[in-house]
Amino acid sequence: MTQDPIRDAMLRATEQKRARKDPAYVQALLAGKAPSPTAYCTALDMGHEGDAALTAAHTLDQAAAFANQPTDTPPTAA
């Protein structure tokens, strides 16, 4: 993510447009099971297509959610 909020918004809009051009993403979106457009575009860039891209995007979303979890334990003293 960049420091420029306008550039971020434009990037998100571009990714959303790109994802919504793909029929597999639109079907998942209509079914309520679509991953984030950013993860889906990343999966497409990795070479996945169709259902494989959806699966990879869901995995990316899960990894991002896991990595962003706050920890309740304080850091250990050195």
Protein Blocks (a to p, Z undefined) as FASTA:
>chain_A
ZZblklmmmmmmmmmmmmmmpmklmmmmmnopaccfklmmmmmmnopahjlmmmmmmmmm
mmmmmmmpccfbdcddZZ
